[in-house]
Amino acid sequence: MKGFAEMKVPGGKLLAIRVDYSDRIDKIEILGDFFIHPEECLEAIENSLTGIEAASSASEIVEKVDAIVARYDAELIGVNSQAIADTIKSALK
């Protein structure tokens, strides 16, 4: 199946998620007009979410995103891990 969702992050930027999934996330794209520095952190986040169960909770997704952000010592501008998780969950409906 394919899913898509977008949201305007309160006080932030536009965030969109494209996802191919079955019982697991097969492919995910995180898009929008937000910024992540360093930029390669975005690909690492997408890679860390590929293969997780589609039924994963938002809090489990937040933990994965936060772990990658911490590993890269990244800065998210106009988006946050909770917004990413919530938008992913919307795309999976």
N, C-alpha and C positions, 0 to 999 in steps of 0.2 A: 504494500500500500504506500501511497504518497501522502504526505501531510504538509501543510503550510500554515503559519500563523505569524502575525505581526502585532507589535504593540508600540505605543509611544511611552517610553519610560518616564514616569512622573519626574519632572525636573531634569530630564535627560534627553536622549535622542531616540530615533526610530530604530527598532530592533525587529528583524525578521528571521524566521527559521524555516528551512526546507529540510524535510526528512523523508527518507525511504525506510520502511520498516515492515516487519512481520511480528514475530514475538520479541525480536530484538531490533535495535537501531542498526540498519545496514549502511546508511550514509546520512550525514548531517552537514548542512551548511548554515553557518551563522553569518547573517548579513545585516547591514544597516549603515547609518551615518554616525555611529559611535567610533571611538578610538581605543585601541589597545596598544600599549607600548611595553615591551617590544612586540612588533607585529607578528613574529613567528609564534607567539603565545596563542593566537587564535587557532592556528592549525593544530597545535598541541591539544587545545581544548576539544576541537572537533574529533581528533584521533582518540582522545580519552573517552569520549561518549559513544564512539562507534563500537557496537557489540554489546552495549548494556541492554538489559531487559527493557522493553517498551513500557512495562508496568512499573518501572522504578519510580520511587516517590520524588517529589520536587526536592525534598531535603537531601536525598541521595545524590541527585544531580548537582545541587549546590556544593556538596562536599567534594565531588570530582572537579568541578570548575575551580573552587577555592584552592584545591591542592595544586592544580596546574599554575594558577596565578601566583601562589606562594613559591613554587619551584622556579618560576621565571622572574620572580620579584617584579611582577608586571603591574602596570597601572591601567585601570579601566576608567575611561572617561565617557560619561553619558550613558553608561550601562552598568549593571551589577550582576552578580551571580544569581541572585534571586529572580531578577527579571529574565535572565537567560533560561533558568529552570522553568519558570511559569510559562514562558512562550513555547518552550519545547513541549511541555505537557499539553498545551493548547493545540499544537501541531499534531500531536499523537491521538487526538480525539476523532 
